[in-house]
Amino acid sequence: MLKSGKDHLEGLRDGRVVYIGGERVADVTKHPAFAEAARVVAGMFDAKRAPENRDLFSYEENGERYAMWYLRARSQDDLRRRTRCHKAIADLTYGMMGRSPDHVSGFVTGMSTNPAAFDTEKYKFGANLLKYYEYCKAHDIFSTYAVLPPQAARNPEFYVKKNLPVPTLQVVREEDDGVVISGMKMLATSAVFCDEIWIGNLLPLAPDQVKQAITCAVKVNAPGLTLWSRQPLSMASNNRFDSPLGWCFDETDSMVMCDNVKVPWERVFVMDDAIKARAIYIETPAHCYGNHQSNVRYWSKMQLVLGLCSKVAQATGANEVPAVREVLGRMASLEALIAGLVHGQIEAAEDWPKGHKTFNRRMMYAALNWCTESYSEIIDQLRELCGGGVFQMPASVSVMNDAGIRKEFEMYWQTPQLPALERMKLMKVAWDMVGSEFAGRQQQYEKFYAGASFIVRNHSFREADWKYFDGIVEKLMASYGVPDAAAKMKAAE
Ligand SMILES: Cc1cc2nc3c(=O)[nH]c(=O)nc-3n(C[C@H](O)[C@H](O)[C@H](O)COP(=O)(O)OP(=O)(O)OC[C@H]3O[C@@H](n4cnc5c(N)ncnc54)[C@H](O)[C@@H]3O)c2cc1C
C-alpha cells in the first residue's frame, strides 16, 4: 500500500505526547512549530503516489506497489533504483531533511536481507525482524531511530550513589507478552512526524550492559512514551520569504523518554546481548543502505550550496573576478566529487549478503567521512562569498507593505545585477544556509548525525583490508635485498 500524504497526517493525530518546553502539543500537524514541515513530509508521500513518479518512487512485488526504499537489491540496477529514489526525495527538501522516510526504512530493509544475524542461541529474533520488515513495507511506515544513550548516562555511579534510576533506556521487566522499557534515548530526528521509533544501540556497549542492549520498535503514541523536542526553528519568522529553509524544512530533533513502555515480543529484535546489539547494523547491509541515503541526501544539499555560491557571486558582480571563479571551480569540483562517491558505490557494488547486492561499504564510509569533515569548510566558502550583503538587507519582507518605504527600498537596494526584492530574497536563502539558527542546526547535524568523527573513521578502519595494504608494502620490500658489498667492490676494481 502506498499511503497518501493525507493518510499520513491523519496517522499523526494519534494522541502522541510531544512537549516543547512545558507546552504539550495538541496536534503536531497543526502546531505552528511543526505544521509546515508536516506538510512537506506529507508531500513526500503524495509525490510517491503521483502517476508520473510511479517507477521512480515505488516498485511492484506480487501485484502490489511498495515504496522504493523497501526494495531489497539483487542487482546493480536495483541499487541504482534505490539511489535515484533517494535523490528525488532529497531534492524535495534540497537535502535539508536527513531522516526522511527513506532513511531508517533502509536500515530495516538492509537487515531483512540477512535476518540470521538476529538469531542467537537463546533468541531467534530473525523471524521478528522479517515480520517487522513486511509490516513496514505493507503499511508504508515512516520510522526514525534513537540509537544513542543520553550524554547524562555516561556516569552511572552518579545515579547509583544517589539511589536514582540511571537515565539510559533499558529493560526494567520481562512479562509473558513482552518487555517493559524505561529511560531516555537520543536523538530522534523527525520523530514527531513518524509512525514508529526504532530503539537500539549504534555505539558499542560494555559487555555487562545487557539490559541496555534492548533493540526494539515502538509506536510513537505508545503509552508511557514522550518526545521532548528541542527548540523548533520554524518560528524564527512569520513567513517563508524571511526564513526560506527553516520555515518548512525543520525536521525536528527530540529526546525519547520511556516510562514503563510495553513492547510486545514480536517487536523485540535483540535482548540481553551487548555485542549483538551493535553487530546487527554491521553484519547486515543496514548501516550501508541507511548511510548511502545520507550520502545522496548530502549531494542534494551540495547542489543547492553550489547554486547559491554562483548566484551570490553573480549578485555582487564578483563572479567576474578570476580569484572568485577559482573558488567557484573548486566548489563545482566538490559537488562532482560527492556525485562520484555516490555512483562509485554502485559500480563497485558488493555481492553480499548471499543473493543480494550492496553498495560498496568502504566507499560509502569514505563518502560519510568526507561529508562530515567537509561541511563546515563548504559552508564557510559560501559565507565568504556573501560578504556583508546578508546584513545589508532590511529586517523583513514587510518593507514591501508600506508604499513609501517600498519605493525607497526598491530604489536604493537594487544593483546593476538585481532588483532589490530579488536580491533580498537570494540573501535570505543564503543566510538560512550559513548563519541562521536553522543553518547552525544543519551544521551540527552534518557533523554528528552518523556519530562523532572518531566513530565515523572507525568504520573505515574496520572495513579496510589491512592485510592487502600491508601486503603491497611487503611485496615492494621483498623485491630487493641487501646489496652485495663484495660484488660491488669487485665491479669497481
Ligand atoms: C542534529 C542532530 C541530529 C541527530 N539525529 C539523530 C537520530 O536521528 N538518531 C540518533 O540515534 N541519534 C541522532 N543524533 C545523535 C548523534 O548520533 C550523536 O550526537 C553523536 O553520536 C555524538 O554523540 P554525542 O552527541 O553524545 O557526543 P559525544 O560523544 O559526547 O562527543 C562530543 C565530542 O567529544 C568528542 N569525543 C567524545 N568521546 C571521544 C573519544 N572517545 N575519542 C575522541 N573524541 C571523543 C567527540 O568527537 C565530539 O567532538 C543526532 C545528533 C544531532 C546533533
The ligand as an ORCA input file, in Angstrom:
! r2SCAN-3c Opt
* xyz 0 1
  C      21.172     17.412     14.813
  C      21.404     16.016     15.274
  C      20.527     15.011     14.880
  C      20.706     13.710     15.341
  N      19.823     12.729     14.962
  C      19.926     11.511     15.489
  C      18.955     10.493     15.182
  O      18.045     10.688     14.370
  N      19.042      9.311     15.844
  C      20.041      9.059     16.731
  O      20.061      7.978     17.299
  N      20.981      9.966     17.009
  C      20.941     11.175     16.415
  N      21.874     12.121     16.721
  C      22.831     11.814     17.801
  C      24.190     11.584     17.290
  O      24.320     10.290     16.831
  C      25.156     11.897     18.445
  O      25.072     13.285     18.690
  C      26.546     11.511     18.075
  O      26.667     10.118     18.087
  C      27.581     12.088     19.029
  O      27.285     11.716     20.337
  P      27.186     12.812     21.468
  O      26.251     13.877     20.999
  O      26.876     12.112     22.739
  O      28.607     13.482     21.521
  P      29.880     12.961     22.299
  O      30.082     11.513     22.032
  O      29.764     13.401     23.722
  O      31.021     13.763     21.601
  C      31.226     15.139     21.859
  C      32.617     15.497     21.389
  O      33.603     14.791     22.149
  C      34.432     14.017     21.307
  N      34.679     12.719     21.924
  C      33.883     12.065     22.802
  N      34.425     10.879     23.132
  C      35.558     10.758     22.425
  C      36.548      9.737     22.303
  N      36.473      8.595     22.986
  N      37.570      9.952     21.452
  C      37.679     11.107     20.739
  N      36.758     12.106     20.816
  C      35.720     11.938     21.644
  C      33.607     13.824     20.017
  O      34.417     13.663     18.876
  C      32.827     15.113     19.939
  O      33.584     16.100     19.296
  C      21.767     13.416     16.228
  C      22.646     14.425     16.603
  C      22.492     15.699     16.125
  C      23.474     16.758     16.556
*
